[in-house]
Structure formats: C-alpha cells, structure tokens
Amino acid sequence: MSVRRLDPSQPASFTFSADNEAWARATIAKFPEGKQASAVIGLLWRAQEQSGGWLPEPAIRTVGEMLDMAHIRVLEVATFYTMFQLSPVGKKAHIQVCGTTPCMLRGSEALIEACKKRINEQPHKLSPDGNFSWEEVECLGACVNAPLIQVGNKLYEDLTPETLGDVMDAFARGETPEAGPRIERDFSAPIGGATTLNQPGFYEELAVRFADTGNSAGAEPVASPPDENKSNAGPAAALNEAVKVTGPDTARGASSIAAGAATAALTLAGTDASATSAADEADEAGKPAALAGPRGGQADDLKRISGVGPKIEGILNELGIFHFDQVANWSRETTQWVDNYLSFKGRIDREDWIAQARKLAAE
C-alpha cells in the first residue's frame, strides 16, 4: 500500500458546525478525566463527514486542540487508518479496491486497471467530472467473496471489471447499488449452493448419536456408532461407557449423566441391545404393542415419516415398531413413552408422526 500523505491543497481553516461541535463535546465527556484522547477516531470521522468525505489538515489540528493532543499524535491516527481520506474524494463514490493476496489471486489487479481507465491513472485523484476517486487498500475482510471493493460502508463482492463498471454506472446515475456478491451466491455461501450437511436424513441420524444428558446448553456426543462385536451388558455398562467418553462432569454431576443412561444404552449397544433393557428404566405406562418382527417379513419404510432417519428407524424397530399402522394408533401416553428413547424430545408431536403415519398406512 502506498505511503499516505496529506493533500498538498488544503483549506485555510476548519471549524465544526454547531451541531457537530455539540456532538463532539458530548462524546469527549463520555471518557474519564485524562482519557479524552480515546475520542480521537470518532471526532476525526465526524470531521471527515462534514468536509465532504475527506479529512483536511486544519480539521486534524482542530481535533488535536479539542482533545489536548499533540498534532503529530492525531496525524499518526489519521494517516494510519485507510478509513480516513487525506485528499478530496469523488462526490458520488470513492472506491476502495482490496489488493491483499486473496483478492489479488482472484483478479483485483483487473479491477484496479478498470479504475485507472475510468477514473484516473493515479489513486486519490479525482475523475475529470469530480464524481469518482479510487485507491488500493488492505484486506476488507470478505476474502471468500474476492475480489471486492468498498464504497462508504458497503461491500461489492465477486466482481469482474464488467460488473465493477455496472456498480460505477449506478453511482454515476445517483443511485446506491445493492451491496453484496455480483454472482449467483447468497452472501458468503458456496458458489452453487451448499454441498455438505444436506443429505436426506442427516440431522435425524445425527440426533440419535447425541445422547440427551440434560445439558441445557445443548446435547453432547456420548458414544460412537454401535460395535456389533461388543456384548450387551445393559444400561449399567452403557452408563460406564458414557462416563468414559464424556469424562467427569463436575458441572452437572453424576445424576445428569444417569438421566441419559437409558438412551446411551440403546445408542451404544446397537442391534444386539434389546429395547427392554432401556425400557426397564422407563415408565411402562403407554408402552406400545410390540411385534416380534415385521409382518410377512417385510417392514414398512418408516423413514418416509418426516423426522425419522435411519437411526431412529432402528430404534423404533428395536421397540417392535415396524409398520405405519402401529404409529398411527399411538395414544398420548404411547407418544410420551416412545419420546423417552429419542435424543430430541417432543419431535413426535412437532413433526406430527401420527398424522403422517395414518396417511402412509392408508396408501
């Protein structure tokens, strides 16, 4: 980035307007005695706004006097931050082109060339009509949308020289173009849309792998997927395994871990665990009528119920539930009973499994 120097042409003086003077005094008063210099950036910014978008040297001296700061200290601030313009800027737009490595690799040099051709060969110089100026700046903090520019407080991203020209055309007409990417993407989302974490049933399957241990801040992983070679030792073994995985939990205590023991048992034991091992810890009221196996050896695809993924389907099968008509006939008590085996409580009612199952059973 080029050295930042004061413009050679300066006004003779600077005085805050009455409103800005009152604002500046109120801002200074917010800071403790001896710390008034902390208001320097705010006052310089207000001075720049009053001066038409740039910061003249007399304004820098005025701010220094108001804050009892040496002029050189205020000048250090003004020349350090690229938010402060040290020369007159375009009346309609001052374009800051990010030239840091990600933007450079994505074509910012072409944007700079476009600015040179349309505005002025040199940065910080006005276009012939006085409406535009430009400069190269360091990282604007939106590298995923490189290359980009900033005008005022708006970012214009994913630019080409052609789309940069469209943005400048809008400013030339007196418009303020909408900020954001200039390609088919939603802000910083991947080009073409999401490519991960969007598989059907992914979140349902994930939910089952996270046991509800009573942590109000959210569920946490209790175990890996079932290992078919492990023997089933019941809920006690599941609780021991949960403690191994999660480690001591002094914040919630052993009682909270115990509250998730039944769910952990089912998650850890996999197909070798009988559903009644966890049910021993649950209220028997409302327990659904279970089948030893699917009728005719062919189970319904319970995953057709929205909210039921492969893992939840496995839990339901372990509970002896294989068909839509079984779910369709659940009572309130049955719903609450089955809910004990789900990591995210209330999803049966929230996604209305019973109504869905009735429609599917009717098919």
N, C-alpha and C positions, 0 to 999 in steps of 0.2 A: 504494500500500500504506500502511496506517495506521502511525502512529508506534508504536514498540514500547517499552512501559514495563513496569517491574516491577509485579507484582500488589500491591495495597495490603495484602492479608492475607499475612503472612509468618510462618514458624515462628521460634521464638526462636533456634535454633541448627542446625548441621548437622555431622555427623561421618561420615566414610567408615566403612563396615563394615570388619572386619579383612581380609577377602579383597580388597575394593576398595582399601583402604589399601596392601596389599602390591603389588597390580597397579599402582597409581599410582606408588609408589616405583620399581618396576622400569621403568616407562615413562619416568620422568624420567631415569633412569640411562642410557638409550639415547642421550641427546643430549650433545654436548660441553660442557665447563665454560663457563658463561656463556650457553649457548643453551637452557637448560631451559624458557624461555618457549614454545619450539616445541611443548611438550606440552599447551598450554592447551586446544585443542579436544578432544583425547582425554579429558582429565580432566573437562572440563565435561560431555561426553557421558555419561561413566560416572556422574557426579553426578546427571544428569537421570534416567538409568535407575533409580538407587537411589531417587530421590524420586517414583517413580510416574509418570514421563513428563513432568515439568516441572522447571524449574530455579529453586529459591528463592534469594533474595539471600544468605542465610548460606552457601550452597554456593559461590556466586561468590567470596565473601570467603575461604573456606577454600582454594579453588584458588589464589587470588592469593597467599596466605601460603605455600603449599607451593612455589610457583614463584618466590617473591620478586618478584612483580609488583605494581605499584600497583593498587589495587582498581578504579580507573576504567578501566585498560587491559583488565582482564578483563571488566568490564561492557561495554566497547566491542565486544568479541568476541561476548558473549552477546546483545547487542541487535542486532547486525548480521546474524547468520545466522538464518534462519527455522527451521532445524533445532532451535534451542533455544526451548523453550516457557517463557514468563515468567509464566504463570498455570497453575493446576491444569487438567488436561485430562480428557476423558471416560475413565472406567475401561475402556470397551470399544473406543472409537475416537475419535481426534482427526482430523478430516477437513480436509485442506488442499486448497482449490479453486484451481486455476490461473486467474488472471484476466488474463493477458497477452493481447495483441491476437489471436493466432490462436484461442485458446480463447474469448475474448470474442465473436469473429465467429461461432464455431460453437455458442454457446449457454451459456457458463459463467454468465452472469447468471441464467439459469433455474435452474442448479444452486445458486447462492448463495441464491436465493429459497426453494428446497426446503429448504436447511439452516436458513434463518431460521424457516420454518414448523415444522419437525420438532424442531429443537434449541433455538435461542434466537435472538431477534431480533438480538442483538449478538454479534460474533465474540469468541472467547476466553472465552465464558461457558458454563457447563455447562447441559445439558438438565435438566429437573426431576428426573429419576431419577439424574442424575450420570453417566450412561453415555456421553454424547456431548458433543463440543465441535467447533467449526469455526473456520476462518479463511481469508482470501483470501491467496494467496502469488503471487510472481512465477514466471516460466517454470519448469516442471517438466521441460522438455527432451524432450517427446514430441509436438511440435506437429502431426505428421501424424495423430495419434490424438485430436486435440482434439474436444470438451472432456474434461478428465480431472481426477482427484483423486489425492492420495497419502494413504495411511494407513500409518504406520510406514515400512517400506521397500518397500511395494508400490504400484504404479500401477494405477488402474482407469480405463479409457480408453473413448472413443467413447460417452460417457454421455448419457442424457436424464434428466430429473427422475424418470421412472418406473424406469429401470434403476439410478439412484442410490439410489432407495428400496429396490430389491431388495438392493443391497450393504449398506445400513444394516440391513435386516431380518436379514441373515445375521450381521452383527456382534452385533446385539441378541440373537440366539439363542446367542451364544457361539462362533460359527463364524468361521473365517478364509476368506473367499471367495477363489476363484482370481483371481489378478491378470490383467490384460490387457484386450483390447478386449471390448466388450459388443455387438458386431455381427459379422456373418459376414465376418471377415477374419483373416488369420494375422499376428498382431503388427502390424508397420507395412507389410505388403504392401498393394497397391492393393485397394480395395473391388471385389469381384467377381473377384479373381484377376489374374494377370499379363496384360498386354495388349501387351507388346513383347518382342522377343527370344525368341519362342516359335513362330516359323514353322517348319514342317517343313523339314528340311534346312538350316536357317540355320547351325548350327555346323559342319556338314561343308563348306559353301561358304566360311565364314569361314576354316576351317583351310587351305584351298588358297591363300587370298590372303595368308597369312602364311608366308613362306619360313623354313625352319629354318636359321639361320645359326650354330648352335652355341652360342647364348646359354643358359647353364644356368638363368638366371632366367626364361626364357620366350621365346617367339617374338616377333618384332617385324615390323611391316609393311615389306615390301620394295618393293612396286610397286602401282600402280593396276590396275584391270581391263584386259584386253588392248585395244589400239587397233588395229582392223583396217587402218588406213591406214599403220601402221608396217611397214617392211620388216624381214625377219628376217636378222640378221647373225650368228646363232649364239650360243653361250654367252659368247663374249668380249664381245659387245655387251650381253648380259644382265648380266654382271658389272659393266661400266661403269655401266649404268643403276642397278644395285643400290647402287653406291658413291655415285652422285648423290643417290639418295633417302635413304639412311641417313646419309650424311656420313662423315667419317673416324671410325674406331672404334679409338681408341688402346687401349681396354681389352682387346679381343680380338685386334687385329691383322688384317692383310690375309688371313692364312691362314684364319681362321674365315670371313671373307666368301667366300673362294674355295670353301670346303667346300659352300656353298649355291648355287654358280653354276649347277649343272645344274637345280635346282628353280626358281631365279629365271628361267632361260632359258625354261622351259616356261610359267611364270606370266605373264611379260611378253609373250611372242610370241603367245599365243593360238592361233587356228586356223591361222595362217599358219606356225607353227613345226612342223617335222617332229619326231616323237618321237625320231628317231635323233640329232638334234642334241644332246639331253641325254644320250642313251644312249652317245654317244662318250666321255663322261666316266665311265660306269658299267661295272661288271663285266659282261661279256657272258654269263657262266655263268648258266644258268637263264632266259635271255630267253624269254618265251612265244612260241608260234607266233602270228604276227600275220596278220590278214586285211586285204586292201586296202580292204575296205568290208563293210558288213553283208550277210549272205546274203539274197538276194531283195530287196535294197534296204530291208529292214526290220530295224532293230536292236532288241534286247531293251531294256526299260526297266531299266537297271542300278540306277537309284535305288530299286528295290524291295529291294535289298540294304541292310539296316540299316547305316548308316555311310557310305553313298555318296550324296552330294548332287550337284547339277548340275555343279559344278566338277570334282569327282572323276570323274564320268561322262565329262566332256570329256577329262580326262587319259587315262582308260582307252581312249576312242575314238581318241585320238592315238597310243596304243600299239598300235592294231589290235585292240582287245578290244571286241566289240560284243554278245556273247551269253553267257547264263548258263553254257552248257556249257563255254565256254572257261575261265571262272573255276573251274568245278567240277573241272577237270582239272589245276589248278596243283599243282606239286610244292613241297617246301620251298624249293628253290633259286629257283623262279619267284616264290614269295611274297616272298623276300628281294630279288629283283631289282625287282619292282614297288614294294616298300616304299621304294626309293631315290627314287621320284617323289612320295612323299607327305610333306607337311609334318610330320604327327604320326606318328612311326614306331611300328610294332607294331600298328596298328589293324586290319590284316587278320586277324591271329590273335586279337586281343582281341575282335573282333566276329564272328569265325568266318565270314568271307565265303564260304569254300569250301563249308561245310555248307549255308549259306543258298542258294548258287548251285545246289547239287545238287537241293535241294527245288524251287526255281523251275524248273530245267531239266526236272525230271520232270513238271511241270504241262503 
